[in-house]
Amino acid sequence: MTFLSTGLDGKEELLPLKISLDHAKMEEKVINVYPHLKIKQMYGFGGALTQASGNVLQSLQENQAESLLRSYFGEEGAGYSWVRISIDSCDFSAFMYSAAKNPEDAVARTLSFTVDEQYIFPWLEKINKIAPQPVSIMLSPWSPPAYMKSNNDRKQGGYLLPEWYEVWADYLALYVKEYRNRGFLVRLMTIQNEPNAIQTWESCLYSAEQERKFLIEYLAPAFVSHGLQDEVNILFWDHNKERMVQRVESFLHEDCTPAAGVAFHGYCGDHFNALRIFNQQKLDMRCVLTEFCLNIRDEMNPLVQLRSYAHEYIGDINHGADTLFDWNLVLDEKGGPNHVQNYCLAPVLSTQNGLKYQCAYTVLHHLSHAFPPGSWSIENTTFDASLDVASALHPDGTVHVVLANYGRRKKINIRAGKSVFTATLPAKSINTVQFKEEWNE
């Protein structure tokens, strides 16, 4: 049994944990944990290796880059098991690029991976050497090439022209195949990042019917033709959970779909019940948080980061997310590079004084360790709105309870079966309590 607490300053403490087998009179300040009530099996945590992150990694000294990657993917670090990568450029790229620069390239299936070879592949190779096992990858496109779109622009929305559906589907399949041929384990792909947004950066609009038609009639057949159908799962939506229920109802209006699940972003407020509604109807489908971050100009306050990151990820876990990604692994101190100045916070920033680990990293470190691949999220109840709580059951019977305390120092009682664990949470802290399931007996 352990009780690990980390404060806003990143300092860790192992704190005492009192155990009682008599909880009959225990009614106040109780957190109930139910290991027998499983929510969803977990696939783990990850972050995005954008071209911006690759750019920053290149600017670091070799030992700094090694240390950073170990802090995410090493067993002694956060233990990430996933990486998200954009297909072609996204806003968090220093410049825009496509693997096929002109229509003849796309039609002839001659894709160029020179940018990935410079900024992505070398870091994936290093990550796979650091991680206990090769990391799983999710690929997501931000926009087709400009010549495939209604507005002839990779930015500002527009939609994919029907005459390019087949070529674009093959393009995506070839992109996935190139990664897998190089030994990188692409296991997930989303059809389109933020298909409901017109952005000043790379973006493309799909209605639910357009996304469904593209998947069923073009993308899924392209995956079959390239032998990828049993290797890579395709997710739809990949946008804010605020409209997830409507998209699910429109996209899944018929039973038959090649989609393996839904992807969502953590912006536009809580809307956690959108995940619950989805999982009540489609418990066998994947439910993946693909992106969350904060604006770097406003959110450098550690307490804001603790509140925002812990509340978002814990809420998503408790309502049925099975895989959770953060956004950029690392950025420069401005929150870039970003070719449209859409700067944001990353859990690690590269500054003139070295790498600066944010409170956001601390939160993700606790959660990633508590919810590794193969664990189960389990039900819990809590007594106080100033606490967010998520709990996990590991295959070895270990229970992990993550508690985010946004307020003052407080005494809490964790009830699991016939046992009660009493602890005092430091003020403004993220905490993990760990015990064996047999204590419930």
Rosetta blueprint (number, residue, H / E / L):
1 M L
2 T E
3 F E
4 L E
5 S E
6 T E
7 G E
8 L L
9 D L
10 G L
11 K L
12 E E
13 E E
14 L E
15 L L
16 P L
17 L L
18 K E
19 I E
20 S E
21 L L
22 D L
23 H L
24 A L
25 K L
26 M L
27 E L
28 E L
29 K L
30 V E
31 I E
32 N E
33 V E
34 Y E
35 P E
36 H E
37 L E
38 K E
39 I E
40 K E
41 Q E
42 M L
43 Y L
44 G E
45 F E
46 G E
47 G E
48 A E
49 L L
50 T L
51 Q H
52 A H
53 S H
54 G H
55 N H
56 V H
57 L H
58 Q H
59 S H
60 L L
61 Q L
62 E H
63 N H
64 Q H
65 A H
66 E H
67 S H
68 L H
69 L H
70 R H
71 S H
72 Y H
73 F H
74 G L
75 E L
76 E L
77 G L
78 A L
79 G L
80 Y L
81 S L
82 W E
83 V E
84 R E
85 I E
86 S E
87 I E
88 D L
89 S L
90 C L
91 D L
92 F L
93 S L
94 A L
95 F L
96 M L
97 Y L
98 S L
99 A L
100 A L
101 K L
102 N L
103 P H
104 E H
105 D H
106 A H
107 V H
108 A L
109 R L
110 T L
111 L L
112 S L
113 F L
114 T H
115 V H
116 D H
117 E H
118 Q H
119 Y H
120 I L
121 F H
122 P H
123 W H
124 L H
125 E H
126 K H
127 I H
128 N H
129 K H
130 I H
131 A L
132 P L
133 Q L
134 P L
135 V L
136 S E
137 I E
138 M E
139 L E
140 S E
141 P E
142 W L
143 S L
144 P L
145 P L
146 A H
147 Y H
148 M H
149 K E
150 S L
151 N L
152 N L
153 D L
154 R L
155 K E
156 Q L
157 G L
158 G L
159 Y E
160 L E
161 L L
162 P H
163 E H
164 W H
165 Y H
166 E H
167 V H
168 W H
169 A H
170 D H
171 Y H
172 L H
173 A H
174 L H
175 Y H
176 V H
177 K H
178 E H
179 Y H
180 R H
181 N H
182 R L
183 G L
184 F L
185 L E
186 V E
187 R E
188 L E
189 M E
190 T E
191 I L
192 Q L
193 N L
194 E L
195 P L
196 N L
197 A L
198 I L
199 Q L
200 T L
201 W L
202 E E
203 S L
204 C L
205 L E
206 Y L
207 S L
208 A H
209 E H
210 Q H
211 E H
212 R H
213 K H
214 F H
215 L H
216 I H
217 E H
218 Y H
219 L H
220 A H
221 P H
222 A H
223 F H
224 V H
225 S H
226 H L
227 G L
228 L L
229 Q L
230 D L
231 E L
232 V L
233 N E
234 I E
235 L E
236 F E
237 W E
238 D E
239 H E
240 N E
241 K H
242 E H
243 R H
244 M H
245 V H
246 Q H
247 R H
248 V H
249 E H
250 S H
251 F H
252 L L
253 H L
254 E L
255 D L
256 C L
257 T L
258 P L
259 A L
260 A L
261 G E
262 V E
263 A E
264 F E
265 H E
266 G L
267 Y L
268 C L
269 G L
270 D L
271 H L
272 F L
273 N H
274 A H
275 L H
276 R H
277 I H
278 F H
279 N H
280 Q H
281 Q H
282 K L
283 L L
284 D L
285 M L
286 R E
287 C E
288 V E
289 L E
290 T E
291 E E
292 F L
293 C L
294 L L
295 N L
296 I L
297 R L
298 D L
299 E L
300 M L
301 N L
302 P H
303 L H
304 V H
305 Q H
306 L H
307 R H
308 S H
309 Y H
310 A H
311 H H
312 E H
313 Y H
314 I H
315 G H
316 D H
317 I H
318 N H
319 H L
320 G L
321 A L
322 D L
323 T E
324 L E
325 F E
326 D E
327 W E
328 N E
329 L L
330 V L
331 L E
332 D E
333 E L
334 K L
335 G L
336 G L
337 P L
338 N L
339 H L
340 V L
341 Q L
342 N L
343 Y L
344 C L
345 L L
346 A L
347 P L
348 V E
349 L E
350 S E
351 T E
352 Q L
353 N L
354 G E
355 L E
356 K E
357 Y E
358 Q L
359 C H
360 A H
361 Y H
362 T H
363 V H
364 L H
365 H H
366 H H
367 L H
368 S H
369 H H
370 A H
371 F L
372 P L
373 P L
374 G L
375 S L
376 W E
377 S E
378 I E
379 E E
380 N E
381 T E
382 T L
383 F L
384 D L
385 A L
386 S L
387 L E
388 D E
389 V E
390 A E
391 S E
392 A E
393 L E
394 H L
395 P L
396 D L
397 G L
398 T E
399 V E
400 H E
401 V E
402 V E
403 L E
404 A E
405 N E
406 Y L
407 G L
408 R L
409 R L
410 K E
411 K E
412 I E
413 N E
414 I E
415 R E
416 A E
417 G L
418 K L
419 S E
420 V E
421 F E
422 T E
423 A E
424 T E
425 L E
426 P L
427 A L
428 K L
429 S E
430 I E
431 N E
432 T E
433 V E
434 Q E
435 F E
436 K E
437 E H
438 E H
439 W H
440 N H
441 E L
